[in-house]
Amino acid sequence: MIKLNVQVEPMGAVRMTGRGKFIKPNAQRYLHYKNHIKWHTKKQLKGRKVLSGALAVEILFIMPIPGSWSKKKRDASVGEWHVKKPDTDNLVKGVFDSLNKIAWNDDNQVAKVTACKLYGESPGIEIIIRELEVTG
């Protein structure tokens, strides 16, 4: 089992064209975000081999609490479900793309995914990767 913790504000995947990734600010921000996840993952997995079999992945996205909310509402929201954009599947895509060739060979190895978004005081991503046993 591998546990990773990346302190970053979760960001959903951004659509990019070949040229757009060099000139669009959103695309640049997304590429920087993925590089941030890669760097922290490499640091945490230093010396470990890349996983090659079937995997189960659990991801907890800790989303920032809007600064415009009252203190009472902010305090009450910690640990509550985040049901706004970005969509969970877009958040997962960014993490999976970042972990290719670092935690696993390719994200097609992930046979089981569990992901959720909660509000929290410190934004971040918690990832647990487990190797699945071969059945049959």
N, C-alpha and C positions, 0 to 999 in steps of 0.2 A: 504494500500500500504506500502511496505517495501522497503527502499533504503539502499543498502550496498555499501561500498567502501573499497576495500582491496588493499593496496599498496604492490604489489608483481609482479615480472616479470611473465607474463602468461606462462604456460607450458602445453603442450599437454599430454594426457594420454599415459602411458607406458605399454606395454604388460609385464605381470609378470607371472611367474610360482610360485608354492607354495614355492619352495626353493629359487628361484631367487630373491624374494623380500628382502631376508636377505643378499644376497651376491653381487648383481649387483648394482654398484654405481648409475646408472640411475634410477633404481627402488627405491633406498633409497632417492634420491633427490626428486622423484615424491611423495613419501609418506610424506616427510617433507613438501613439497609444499601444499599438501592437508591438513595436520595438521595446517599449517599456516593460510589457508583460514578458517578452522573450528574455530580456536582460535579467529580470528578477528570477525567472524560472531557471535560467542557466546557473545563476548564482546559488539557488537553493538545491539544484540537482547535481552540483559539481561532483564529478567522479562516478556518477550513476550511469548505467547503460540505458540506451533508448529502448523502450518497451516494444515488443514485436508481436504479441498475441492479441486476442480479443480483450477489450477493456470495458469497464463500467466507470463512468465519470459522474461525480456529484459536484455541482457548482452553486455556490451561494453568492449572489450579487448584493452587496450592501450599498444601497443607493443613498445619495445625499438628501438631506431634508431641506426643502426650499427655505432660503433665508427670509422670505417675505412672510412666512407663517409666524403666528404669535408664539411666545415662549411656551405657553400652555399647550398649544397644538403641536409644537415641535417635540416637547417632552412626551406627549401622549403617542406620538407616531413611531417612536423607537421600537423596532421589532414588528411593526405592522407591515402588511403586504403592500408592495409598490405596484399599483395597477395603472400606470401611465407609461408613455413612451420613455425610453426605447423598449421595443418588444423583446421578450426573453429570447426568442430564436435568433434575433440579430446580435444580442449580447453574447450568446453561445458561439456564434460564428466567429466573432473576433477572437475569443479565447482559443477556440480549436485551431484556427489558422496560425495563431501565435505559438502553439505548442508542437506543431509539425516539426519533425527532425530534432526536437529537443527532448520532449517527454515520450513521444511515440514517433514511429516512422511516418504515419499518415493518419489523419483523423477518420479515415474509413475503418480503422480498427475499433472505433468506439461503437460497441453493440448496444449499450444501455446508457441513457443520459437522464439525469435528474437535475433540474435547475429551478431556482426560485430567486425572487427579488424581494428584499425587505428594506425598509428605511433603517438607517443607522447613523450614529453620530460621526463615525469615521468611515468614509466610503472605501470600498475595497472589494476584492474577489478572493473567495476561499474555494480551493479546488481539491477534491479527493479523487485519486485515480486508483482503481483496483484491477488486478488481472483476473479475468474470468476463467474458470476451469473449463476444459474441453469436455463437452457432453458426448455421450454415445459410446 
